[in-house]
Structure formats: structure tokens, C-alpha cells
Amino acid sequence: MLSGIHMRCETKVSSGYSTIVPADIRKSLGINPGDILEWILDDNEIVVKPRKKMQLGDIVGLIEEGGDALSAKKKIQNGA
């Protein structure tokens, strides 16, 4: 990901509560259809960030690590 880049964009929320990720931001962060965005409410600010995609090595590492299924599921969901 790019760091040190500051960009401000606006989008409108539709009647179905959908919005569009601005093209400049999508391109800068490599966001594609099907990617997951995390929405975080921090006090009165919303932080939106793409969830890290799991790579094969990450999945193999989870399996080799062992442990319980719940912990593995949480790691996958959090992109760890």
C-alpha cells in the first residue's frame, strides 16, 4: 500500500445505503470487485480500509500452527 499519500474525495449514500469507492482511491489502493472493506467507527469518525487478502502461505501457517478452530476463524476474518 502507498503511505504518506493524502487524498480527499466525496461520495453520496444512495437510498439503499450504498456508496461508491472513488476511482482515484480504488486505483491507489488496488481495490477490485469482490475485495472486502472494513468500516471502523472511531469516536465520531469512520475509517474505511481494505482487508488484507490471505495468501497461501498465511493459510498454511494457520494450519501448521494448530490450535482451535475458533481462533483460526478469527485470524482469517481479521486478515491476520
C-alpha positions as CSV (number, residue, x, y, z in Angstrom):
1,M,0.0,0.0,0.0
2,L,1.0,3.6,-0.5
3,S,2.0,5.6,2.5
4,G,2.2,9.3,3.0
5,I,-0.5,9.9,0.3
6,H,-3.4,12.2,1.3
7,M,-6.5,12.3,-0.8
8,R,-9.9,13.7,-0.1
9,C,-13.0,12.6,-2.0
10,E,-16.7,12.7,-1.6
11,T,-19.4,10.2,-2.4
12,K,-23.1,10.2,-1.9
13,V,-25.0,7.4,0.0
14,S,-27.9,6.1,-2.1
15,S,-31.4,5.3,-0.8
16,G,-30.2,1.7,-0.4
17,Y,-27.3,2.9,1.8
18,S,-24.7,2.0,-0.9
19,T,-21.8,4.3,-1.9
20,I,-19.1,4.1,-4.5
21,V,-15.3,4.0,-3.7
22,P,-13.9,6.9,-5.7
23,A,-11.7,5.8,-8.7
24,D,-8.6,7.6,-7.5
25,I,-8.7,5.7,-4.2
26,R,-9.5,2.4,-5.8
27,K,-6.6,2.7,-8.1
28,S,-4.2,3.9,-5.4
29,L,-5.0,1.0,-3.1
30,G,-5.6,-1.6,-5.8
31,I,-9.2,-2.3,-4.7
32,N,-11.1,-4.6,-7.1
33,P,-14.6,-6.0,-7.3
34,G,-15.1,-8.7,-4.6
35,D,-12.5,-7.1,-2.2
36,I,-13.6,-6.6,1.4
37,L,-13.6,-3.2,3.0
38,E,-13.6,-2.8,6.8
39,W,-15.6,0.0,8.3
40,I,-14.4,1.1,11.7
41,L,-16.2,3.7,13.9
42,D,-13.6,5.5,16.0
43,D,-15.3,8.1,18.2
44,N,-17.3,10.1,15.6
45,E,-15.0,9.3,12.7
46,I,-15.4,6.4,10.1
47,V,-12.3,4.7,9.0
48,V,-12.6,2.5,5.9
49,K,-9.7,0.3,4.9
50,P,-9.2,-2.7,2.6
51,R,-8.9,-6.0,4.4
52,K,-5.6,-7.8,3.7
53,K,-6.1,-10.7,1.4
54,M,-4.9,-14.1,2.7
55,Q,-2.1,-15.6,0.8
56,L,-1.5,-19.4,0.5
57,G,1.4,-19.1,2.9
58,D,-0.8,-17.4,5.5
59,I,-3.3,-20.3,5.3
60,V,-0.6,-22.9,5.5
61,G,0.8,-21.1,8.5
62,L,-2.6,-21.2,10.3
63,I,-2.9,-24.9,9.6
64,E,0.7,-25.7,10.8
65,E,0.1,-23.5,13.9
66,G,-2.6,-25.8,15.2
67,G,-4.9,-24.6,17.9
68,D,-8.7,-24.4,18.0
69,A,-11.0,-23.7,15.0
70,L,-12.4,-20.5,16.6
71,S,-9.0,-18.9,16.9
72,A,-8.2,-19.8,13.3
73,K,-11.5,-18.4,12.0
74,K,-10.9,-15.1,13.9
75,K,-7.4,-14.8,12.4
76,I,-8.8,-15.3,8.9
77,Q,-11.6,-12.9,9.4
78,N,-9.2,-10.2,10.7
79,G,-6.8,-10.8,7.8
80,A,-4.0,-11.8,10.2
